[in-house]
Amino acid sequence: MTGTVTAARTLRTERASTTRDAILSAAERLYAEHGVFAVSNRQVSEAAGQGNNAAVGYHFGTKTDLVRAIEQRHRAPIEALRETMVAAAGDSADLRDWVACLVRPLTDHLADLGNPTWYARFAAQAMTDPAYHGIVVRDALSSPSLVEVVDGINRCLPELAIDIRYERNIMARNLLMHSCADRERALATGATVARTSWQAAGSGLIDAIVGMWCAPVTRVGGRS
């Protein structure tokens, strides 16, 4: 009897896990294509093949909880890639090494997912929505390895004022995510892309972000 109960419990757990995965995948795709605000939990449930329109609420709670679950689904593999790169960078004084630690974990993760992917477009959509911006941005900044990357960049540019560092951090983040979202969208629709692989796209982004960090600073009134 005990074995039967255990088997039944295991089956229910596996079914619940499968359902959660289906909901996460459906929500990520719909949010990527239409925006988070425009998609209802009912639409997500239907796209995930769930006859019960309350499936999202049952398995995740609110839409905010669902958005956070999608982000966390990708954060773990991205974090693992970044930790490896940060360890390899060590005490490097080369700005390019630290910018690579910012860019490569995302572009390598997208490459690993195959095509089509939706994560970059999902994250870009969430970043532009005030209700979900913090989930993608603020939660990501709690990553110890990302903090190390930011510290590494700062050490390479000691003469750069704090306010300019803050400004360029935001620019780098937006350039990275929205450029990846644009490439992801192009790949999904079969459009022409400038770079043949995510590896090559990552190199282009590293070039651009290093150039941005090293760009001259113009202050109001012409004072640099």
DOKOL-653127 format. One line per field, with one value per residue: residue number from 0; residue in one letter; x, y, z of N, C-alpha, C in turn. Coordinates in nm, 3 decimals, m for minus. Atoms other than C-alpha are relative to their C-alpha. Layout:
residues N
i = [NUM|...]
aa = [A|...]
nx = [X|...]
ny = [Y|...]
nz = [Z|...]
cax = [X|...]
cay = [Y|...]
caz = [Z|...]
cx = [X|...]
cy = [Y|...]
cz = [Z|...]
This chain:
residues 224
i = [0|1|2|3|4|5|6|7|8|9|10|11|12|13|14|15|16|17|18|19|20|21|22|23|24|25|26|27|28|29|30|31|32|33|34|35|36|37|38|39|40|41|42|43|44|45|46|47|48|49|50|51|52|53|54|55|56|57|58|59|60|61|62|63|64|65|66|67|68|69|70|71|72|73|74|75|76|77|78|79|80|81|82|83|84|85|86|87|88|89|90|91|92|93|94|95|96|97|98|99|100|101|102|103|104|105|106|107|108|109|110|111|112|113|114|115|116|117|118|119|120|121|122|123|124|125|126|127|128|129|130|131|132|133|134|135|136|137|138|139|140|141|142|143|144|145|146|147|148|149|150|151|152|153|154|155|156|157|158|159|160|161|162|163|164|165|166|167|168|169|170|171|172|173|174|175|176|177|178|179|180|181|182|183|184|185|186|187|188|189|190|191|192|193|194|195|196|197|198|199|200|201|202|203|204|205|206|207|208|209|210|211|212|213|214|215|216|217|218|219|220|221|222|223]
aa = [M|T|G|T|V|T|A|A|R|T|L|R|T|E|R|A|S|T|T|R|D|A|I|L|S|A|A|E|R|L|Y|A|E|H|G|V|F|A|V|S|N|R|Q|V|S|E|A|A|G|Q|G|N|N|A|A|V|G|Y|H|F|G|T|K|T|D|L|V|R|A|I|E|Q|R|H|R|A|P|I|E|A|L|R|E|T|M|V|A|A|A|G|D|S|A|D|L|R|D|W|V|A|C|L|V|R|P|L|T|D|H|L|A|D|L|G|N|P|T|W|Y|A|R|F|A|A|Q|A|M|T|D|P|A|Y|H|G|I|V|V|R|D|A|L|S|S|P|S|L|V|E|V|V|D|G|I|N|R|C|L|P|E|L|A|I|D|I|R|Y|E|R|N|I|M|A|R|N|L|L|M|H|S|C|A|D|R|E|R|A|L|A|T|G|A|T|V|A|R|T|S|W|Q|A|A|G|S|G|L|I|D|A|I|V|G|M|W|C|A|P|V|T|R|V|G|G|R|S]
nx = [0.083|m0.089|m0.062|0.099|0.016|m0.123|m0.001|0.101|m0.052|m0.106|0.063|0.059|m0.110|m0.053|0.099|m0.003|m0.124|0.020|0.094|m0.072|m0.092|0.080|0.048|m0.115|m0.039|0.106|m0.002|m0.121|0.022|0.104|m0.052|m0.103|0.058|0.108|m0.016|0.056|0.130|0.103|0.033|0.072|m0.027|0.086|m0.068|m0.116|0.052|0.045|m0.118|m0.071|0.082|0.070|0.142|0.037|m0.054|m0.061|m0.123|m0.113|0.013|m0.019|m0.140|m0.098|0.052|0.028|m0.080|m0.135|m0.067|m0.030|m0.112|m0.121|m0.037|m0.065|m0.133|m0.083|m0.025|m0.117|m0.108|m0.093|m0.105|m0.078|m0.086|m0.107|m0.096|m0.070|m0.091|m0.118|m0.077|m0.057|m0.113|m0.111|m0.049|m0.086|m0.029|m0.030|0.014|0.042|0.142|0.069|0.027|0.116|0.117|0.032|0.073|0.136|0.068|m0.004|0.096|0.131|m0.004|m0.026|0.124|0.093|m0.050|0.029|0.143|0.038|0.087|0.010|0.001|0.087|m0.040|m0.049|0.116|0.075|m0.069|0.009|0.137|0.016|m0.081|0.067|0.127|m0.031|0.047|m0.086|m0.139|m0.085|m0.024|m0.111|m0.116|m0.041|m0.033|m0.125|m0.111|m0.032|m0.090|m0.139|m0.095|0.021|m0.063|m0.143|m0.023|0.009|m0.120|m0.114|0.007|m0.035|m0.145|m0.068|0.029|0.002|0.015|0.138|0.081|0.102|0.127|m0.017|0.001|0.139|0.067|m0.047|0.050|0.135|m0.014|m0.053|0.106|0.102|m0.059|m0.014|0.126|0.084|m0.067|0.026|0.142|0.015|m0.057|0.087|0.121|m0.038|m0.022|0.129|0.079|m0.078|m0.057|m0.145|m0.069|m0.135|m0.100|0.047|0.019|0.005|m0.139|m0.043|0.080|m0.059|m0.122|0.041|0.051|m0.115|m0.065|0.082|0.010|m0.132|m0.010|0.087|m0.063|m0.121|0.033|m0.025|0.113|0.030|0.085|0.078|m0.084|m0.123|m0.106|m0.008]
ny = [m0.121|m0.115|m0.016|m0.055|m0.142|m0.069|m0.007|m0.097|m0.133|m0.029|m0.031|m0.134|m0.097|m0.009|m0.070|m0.142|m0.056|m0.013|m0.109|m0.124|m0.025|m0.041|m0.136|m0.090|m0.014|m0.074|m0.138|m0.064|m0.027|m0.102|m0.128|m0.046|m0.042|m0.098|m0.084|0.062|m0.060|0.034|0.143|0.038|0.134|0.091|0.028|0.085|0.133|0.060|0.029|0.111|0.120|0.027|m0.025|m0.083|m0.134|m0.045|0.077|m0.089|m0.039|0.117|0.043|m0.108|m0.114|m0.119|m0.017|m0.038|0.124|0.074|m0.070|0.030|0.141|0.007|m0.059|0.090|0.118|m0.028|m0.062|0.101|0.035|m0.120|m0.024|0.101|m0.041|m0.121|0.035|0.062|m0.104|m0.089|0.071|m0.001|m0.138|m0.025|m0.141|m0.064|m0.145|m0.021|m0.030|0.094|0.123|m0.018|m0.018|0.135|0.066|m0.054|0.033|0.140|0.090|m0.011|0.046|0.144|0.065|m0.003|0.098|0.133|0.027|0.030|m0.099|m0.137|m0.028|m0.113|m0.062|m0.138|m0.086|m0.005|m0.088|m0.137|m0.044|m0.022|m0.115|m0.125|m0.008|m0.043|0.096|0.119|m0.042|0.039|0.144|0.029|m0.085|m0.004|0.134|0.042|m0.069|0.069|0.109|m0.027|m0.003|m0.123|m0.104|0.010|m0.054|m0.146|m0.043|0.016|m0.111|m0.123|m0.002|m0.031|m0.140|m0.072|m0.145|m0.029|m0.044|0.095|m0.020|0.048|0.147|0.040|m0.025|0.093|0.132|0.011|0.009|0.132|0.097|m0.013|0.038|0.146|0.073|m0.034|0.051|0.144|0.017|m0.027|0.113|0.114|m0.021|0.020|0.143|0.068|m0.030|0.032|m0.122|m0.003|m0.052|m0.047|0.096|0.134|0.082|m0.074|m0.026|m0.118|m0.112|m0.037|m0.077|m0.134|m0.072|m0.033|m0.115|m0.121|m0.040|m0.052|m0.133|m0.090|m0.029|m0.080|m0.122|m0.123|m0.050|m0.140|m0.055|m0.118|m0.117|0.034|0.046|0.145]
nz = [0.000|m0.008|0.131|0.092|m0.035|0.041|0.147|0.039|m0.035|0.096|0.128|m0.010|m0.001|0.137|0.082|m0.038|0.054|0.144|0.020|m0.029|0.111|0.116|m0.027|0.010|0.142|0.070|m0.047|0.053|0.142|0.017|m0.051|0.093|0.126|m0.014|m0.119|m0.120|m0.035|0.099|m0.005|m0.122|m0.051|0.076|0.127|m0.031|m0.030|0.126|0.082|m0.063|0.014|m0.125|0.008|m0.115|0.020|m0.125|m0.018|m0.031|m0.140|m0.086|m0.002|m0.020|m0.075|0.081|0.121|m0.045|m0.040|0.123|0.063|m0.079|0.022|0.132|m0.014|m0.079|0.083|0.083|m0.077|m0.052|0.096|0.032|m0.116|0.000|0.104|m0.043|m0.109|0.061|0.068|m0.101|m0.061|0.097|0.012|m0.116|m0.030|0.128|0.013|0.139|0.004|0.090|m0.074|m0.087|0.086|0.048|m0.110|0.003|0.125|0.043|m0.065|0.065|0.139|0.000|m0.044|0.113|0.098|m0.053|0.008|0.138|0.066|m0.051|m0.144|m0.035|m0.127|0.014|0.026|m0.126|m0.094|0.051|m0.025|m0.143|m0.039|0.038|m0.072|m0.138|m0.100|m0.004|0.021|m0.112|m0.002|0.091|m0.026|m0.140|m0.047|0.063|m0.065|m0.125|0.035|m0.044|0.112|0.076|m0.081|0.028|0.135|m0.010|m0.072|0.092|0.096|m0.073|m0.027|0.126|0.037|m0.128|0.018|0.041|m0.113|m0.043|0.072|0.137|m0.009|m0.017|0.127|0.103|m0.039|0.053|0.146|0.034|m0.025|0.104|0.127|0.001|0.004|0.115|0.120|0.004|0.034|0.143|0.073|m0.025|0.081|0.141|0.020|m0.007|0.119|0.119|0.058|0.009|m0.118|0.035|m0.046|0.033|m0.119|m0.126|m0.039|0.074|m0.050|m0.128|0.026|0.042|m0.118|m0.085|0.065|m0.015|m0.141|m0.038|0.059|m0.074|m0.129|0.021|0.073|m0.076|m0.081|0.020|m0.106|0.036|0.003|0.071|m0.090|m0.002]
cax = [0.000|0.281|0.449|0.128|0.085|0.448|0.415|0.098|0.263|0.564|0.338|0.152|0.480|0.606|0.281|0.296|0.657|0.564|0.273|0.493|0.750|0.479|0.341|0.686|0.767|0.430|0.450|0.807|0.710|0.393|0.559|0.850|0.623|0.350|0.479|0.402|0.112|m0.070|m0.084|m0.336|m0.290|m0.581|m0.390|m0.082|m0.287|m0.442|m0.105|0.036|m0.243|m0.415|m0.792|m0.807|m0.769|m0.662|m0.353|m0.112|m0.247|m0.245|0.116|0.276|0.044|0.048|0.180|0.473|0.555|0.543|0.773|1.018|1.007|1.092|1.384|1.511|1.485|1.753|1.952|2.102|2.277|2.382|2.521|2.717|2.877|2.962|3.116|3.348|3.453|3.503|3.726|3.932|3.958|4.111|4.278|4.284|4.338|4.211|3.873|3.786|3.813|3.552|3.319|3.342|3.227|2.923|2.841|2.945|2.729|2.416|2.520|2.659|2.337|2.128|2.350|2.303|1.924|1.921|1.679|1.424|1.473|1.259|1.455|1.629|1.301|1.122|1.385|1.384|1.004|1.017|1.291|1.070|0.768|0.781|0.591|0.854|1.172|1.304|1.271|1.513|1.740|1.739|1.730|2.012|2.228|2.210|2.426|2.770|2.947|2.784|2.897|3.250|3.220|3.111|3.396|3.641|3.522|3.550|3.908|4.002|3.865|3.970|3.961|3.594|3.360|3.101|2.803|2.949|3.011|2.650|2.528|2.742|2.645|2.285|2.389|2.586|2.299|2.048|2.282|2.348|1.990|1.817|2.082|2.041|1.662|1.688|1.914|1.689|1.386|1.567|1.672|1.317|1.173|1.449|1.570|1.929|2.165|2.500|2.686|2.670|2.670|2.603|2.977|3.044|2.758|2.912|3.243|3.068|2.891|3.215|3.378|3.088|3.064|3.440|3.428|3.139|3.320|3.631|3.447|3.534|3.313|3.150|3.008|2.743|2.908|3.185|3.378|3.500]
cay = [0.000|0.235|0.170|0.249|0.577|0.672|0.592|0.797|1.090|1.069|1.068|1.375|1.554|1.470|1.588|1.912|1.967|1.904|2.145|2.413|2.376|2.405|2.720|2.877|2.808|2.937|3.250|3.327|3.302|3.509|3.777|3.794|3.835|4.059|4.216|4.117|4.356|4.250|3.879|3.742|3.438|3.280|3.313|3.158|2.865|2.804|2.824|2.575|2.331|2.362|2.324|2.494|2.868|2.903|2.687|2.982|3.103|2.752|2.678|3.024|3.273|3.620|3.730|3.889|3.549|3.395|3.661|3.602|3.226|3.272|3.498|3.253|2.967|3.136|3.307|2.985|2.873|3.231|3.271|2.945|3.063|3.401|3.248|3.040|3.343|3.562|3.297|3.284|3.665|3.672|4.009|4.111|4.480|4.441|4.607|4.370|4.069|4.213|4.324|3.970|3.846|4.069|3.970|3.608|3.442|3.575|3.514|3.168|3.079|3.188|2.979|2.677|2.713|2.674|2.850|2.987|3.139|3.390|3.481|3.796|3.936|3.844|4.019|4.325|4.346|4.314|4.577|4.834|4.762|4.957|4.681|4.416|4.616|4.537|4.162|4.161|4.445|4.479|4.105|4.049|4.303|4.084|3.830|3.809|3.734|4.032|4.254|4.124|4.211|4.566|4.599|4.469|4.726|5.003|4.902|4.935|5.291|5.457|5.808|5.779|5.971|5.773|5.934|5.850|5.491|5.463|5.611|5.381|5.074|5.141|5.199|4.875|4.677|4.815|4.774|4.412|4.304|4.494|4.401|4.035|4.073|4.224|3.942|3.680|3.829|3.831|3.467|3.364|3.527|3.418|3.773|3.851|3.901|4.080|3.807|3.438|3.306|3.412|3.382|3.637|3.856|3.848|3.970|4.260|4.353|4.338|4.573|4.818|4.815|4.854|5.148|5.299|5.269|5.430|5.711|6.072|6.245|6.575|6.777|7.046|7.371|7.184|7.078|6.719]
caz = [0.000|0.093|m0.241|m0.428|m0.242|m0.307|m0.678|m0.704|m0.528|m0.759|m1.064|m0.941|m0.878|m1.227|m1.385|m1.188|m1.297|m1.661|m1.634|m1.476|m1.753|m2.019|m1.855|m1.824|m2.190|m2.312|m2.099|m2.206|m2.574|m2.542|m2.328|m2.573|m2.873|m2.728|m2.404|m2.048|m1.994|m2.311|m2.223|m1.972|m1.749|m1.938|m2.267|m2.107|m1.974|m2.316|m2.494|m2.243|m2.328|m1.992|m1.991|m1.653|m1.704|m1.341|m1.399|m1.390|m1.058|m0.912|m1.007|m0.978|m0.808|m0.964|m1.302|m1.118|m0.968|m1.315|m1.461|m1.176|m1.233|m1.603|m1.513|m1.251|m1.500|m1.711|m1.438|m1.301|m1.623|m1.703|m1.352|m1.383|m1.709|m1.557|m1.243|m1.460|m1.663|m1.357|m1.200|m1.520|m1.532|m1.183|m1.123|m1.488|m1.559|m1.917|m1.962|m2.245|m2.012|m1.778|m2.054|m2.192|m1.849|m1.892|m2.251|m2.307|m2.038|m2.208|m2.569|m2.488|m2.304|m2.602|m2.830|m2.603|m2.621|m3.000|m3.234|m3.188|m2.844|m2.660|m2.348|m2.478|m2.612|m2.289|m2.078|m2.305|m2.278|m1.900|m1.873|m2.045|m1.825|m1.494|m1.317|m1.399|m1.456|m1.110|m1.157|m1.449|m1.340|m0.963|m0.896|m1.145|m0.963|m0.654|m0.838|m0.667|m0.994|m1.168|m0.881|m0.942|m1.310|m1.232|m0.981|m1.243|m1.497|m1.238|m1.152|m1.518|m1.533|m1.205|m1.356|m1.458|m1.228|m1.031|m1.205|m1.546|m1.438|m1.328|m1.655|m1.869|m1.667|m1.768|m2.131|m2.137|m1.988|m2.239|m2.535|m2.441|m2.381|m2.659|m2.918|m2.825|m2.844|m3.193|m3.311|m3.153|m3.328|m3.662|m3.623|m3.531|m3.843|m4.081|m4.139|m4.230|m3.936|m3.939|m3.750|m3.834|m3.475|m3.117|m3.057|m3.330|m3.208|m2.862|m3.001|m3.171|m2.849|m2.653|m2.908|m2.882|m2.502|m2.455|m2.694|m2.502|m2.169|m2.316|m2.493|m2.393|m2.137|m2.222|m1.934|m1.957|m2.055|m2.238|m1.927|m1.943]
cx = [0.087|0.066|m0.093|m0.019|0.120|0.004|m0.099|0.048|0.109|m0.057|m0.062|0.106|0.057|m0.096|0.001|0.123|m0.012|m0.092|0.068|0.094|m0.075|m0.050|0.113|0.039|m0.103|0.003|0.120|m0.019|m0.101|0.047|0.103|m0.062|m0.099|0.018|m0.072|m0.141|m0.112|m0.049|m0.066|0.042|m0.084|0.066|0.120|m0.046|m0.042|0.119|0.080|m0.080|m0.075|m0.148|m0.050|0.065|0.066|0.135|0.118|m0.004|0.027|0.148|0.098|m0.050|m0.032|0.084|0.143|0.080|0.042|0.118|0.130|0.046|0.067|0.143|0.094|0.036|0.127|0.119|0.102|0.107|0.086|0.100|0.117|0.107|0.081|0.100|0.129|0.090|0.066|0.120|0.121|0.060|0.093|0.014|0.032|m0.024|m0.041|m0.152|m0.077|m0.034|m0.127|m0.127|m0.043|m0.078|m0.143|m0.078|m0.011|m0.098|m0.138|0.004|0.029|m0.124|m0.102|0.042|m0.034|m0.148|m0.043|m0.090|m0.134|0.013|m0.087|0.051|0.043|m0.116|m0.088|0.062|m0.007|m0.139|m0.019|0.077|m0.067|m0.134|0.029|m0.039|0.096|0.147|0.092|0.032|0.121|0.126|0.045|0.038|0.131|0.121|0.035|0.095|0.143|0.098|m0.017|0.059|0.151|0.035|m0.002|0.122|0.124|0.004|0.042|0.149|0.079|m0.014|m0.004|m0.024|m0.144|m0.084|m0.113|m0.129|0.010|0.003|m0.143|m0.076|0.039|m0.033|m0.139|0.005|0.046|m0.107|m0.106|0.051|0.008|m0.135|m0.081|0.066|m0.023|m0.146|m0.023|0.054|m0.089|m0.126|0.029|0.019|m0.133|m0.083|0.074|0.060|0.153|0.060|0.144|0.107|m0.055|m0.029|m0.012|0.140|0.051|m0.077|0.053|0.126|m0.033|m0.051|0.113|0.074|m0.076|m0.002|0.134|0.017|m0.084|0.062|0.120|m0.027|0.028|m0.127|m0.015|m0.097|m0.078|0.088|0.134|0.111|m0.001|0.042]
cy = [0.126|0.027|0.061|0.149|0.081|0.018|0.104|0.142|0.043|0.040|0.139|0.108|0.018|0.074|0.149|0.069|0.021|0.117|0.134|0.036|0.049|0.143|0.100|0.023|0.081|0.147|0.075|0.038|0.112|0.136|0.058|0.061|0.116|0.099|m0.062|0.050|m0.050|m0.144|m0.034|m0.139|m0.105|m0.038|m0.092|m0.143|m0.072|m0.039|m0.117|m0.130|m0.040|0.035|0.088|0.137|0.057|m0.068|0.087|0.040|m0.114|m0.034|0.111|0.114|0.115|0.001|0.039|m0.123|m0.081|0.064|m0.031|m0.143|m0.018|0.053|m0.094|m0.126|0.019|0.050|m0.102|m0.040|0.119|0.029|m0.099|0.034|0.121|m0.032|m0.062|0.105|0.096|m0.065|0.002|0.139|0.037|0.147|0.079|0.151|0.038|0.018|m0.101|m0.132|0.012|0.025|m0.135|m0.078|0.050|m0.057|m0.151|m0.092|0.004|m0.057|m0.150|m0.078|m0.004|m0.099|m0.142|m0.037|m0.041|0.108|m0.066|0.007|0.122|0.079|0.145|0.096|0.012|0.098|0.145|0.058|0.033|0.124|0.132|0.018|0.036|m0.102|m0.118|0.032|m0.052|m0.147|m0.034|0.075|m0.008|m0.138|m0.049|0.062|m0.060|m0.117|0.034|0.009|0.125|0.120|m0.001|0.056|0.152|0.056|m0.008|0.111|0.130|0.010|0.036|0.146|0.087|0.150|0.039|0.034|m0.099|0.016|m0.048|m0.153|m0.051|0.012|m0.105|m0.145|m0.024|m0.014|m0.139|m0.107|0.004|m0.042|m0.152|m0.068|0.030|m0.043|m0.150|m0.027|0.022|m0.116|m0.124|0.008|m0.026|m0.149|m0.075|0.020|m0.031|0.120|m0.010|0.060|0.033|m0.102|m0.141|m0.086|0.090|0.031|0.127|0.124|0.048|0.083|0.142|0.084|0.040|0.120|0.129|0.049|0.050|0.141|0.102|0.039|0.094|0.132|0.123|0.046|0.150|0.047|0.118|0.121|m0.027|m0.048|m0.151|m0.048]
cz = [0.000|m0.135|m0.101|0.024|m0.046|m0.151|m0.050|0.027|m0.098|m0.135|0.001|m0.004|m0.140|m0.092|0.030|m0.057|m0.150|m0.032|0.023|m0.115|m0.124|0.017|m0.014|m0.146|m0.077|0.038|m0.055|m0.147|m0.020|0.049|m0.095|m0.125|0.014|0.116|0.118|0.028|m0.091|0.009|0.134|0.046|m0.073|m0.133|0.020|0.025|m0.128|m0.087|0.055|m0.007|0.124|m0.014|0.112|m0.014|0.125|0.025|0.039|0.146|0.095|0.015|0.036|0.087|m0.094|m0.128|0.036|0.041|m0.122|m0.074|0.074|m0.023|m0.136|0.010|0.076|m0.077|m0.084|0.082|0.046|m0.102|m0.040|0.112|0.002|m0.104|0.046|0.111|m0.054|m0.066|0.099|0.067|m0.092|m0.015|0.115|0.031|m0.127|0.005|m0.142|m0.002|m0.084|0.070|0.083|m0.079|m0.058|0.106|0.011|m0.118|m0.024|0.073|m0.064|m0.141|m0.008|0.043|m0.114|m0.109|0.044|m0.014|m0.140|m0.055|m0.035|0.152|0.023|0.119|m0.016|m0.024|0.124|0.096|m0.045|0.022|0.148|0.047|m0.032|0.068|0.146|0.106|0.016|m0.018|0.111|0.004|m0.085|0.040|0.145|0.054|m0.059|0.069|0.137|m0.023|0.043|m0.116|m0.085|0.075|m0.023|m0.138|0.002|0.072|m0.090|m0.103|0.067|0.027|m0.125|m0.040|0.125|m0.014|m0.034|0.123|0.029|m0.079|m0.144|m0.002|0.010|m0.133|m0.104|0.035|m0.057|m0.153|m0.042|0.015|m0.111|m0.137|m0.012|m0.021|m0.125|m0.132|m0.015|m0.037|m0.149|m0.084|0.014|m0.086|m0.148|m0.030|m0.003|m0.126|m0.130|m0.069|m0.001|0.126|m0.039|0.036|m0.016|0.122|0.123|0.050|m0.068|0.046|0.134|m0.017|m0.042|0.116|0.094|m0.059|0.030|0.144|0.052|m0.055|0.074|0.134|m0.015|m0.070|0.086|0.071|m0.025|0.108|m0.054|0.008|m0.064|0.089|0.004|0.138]
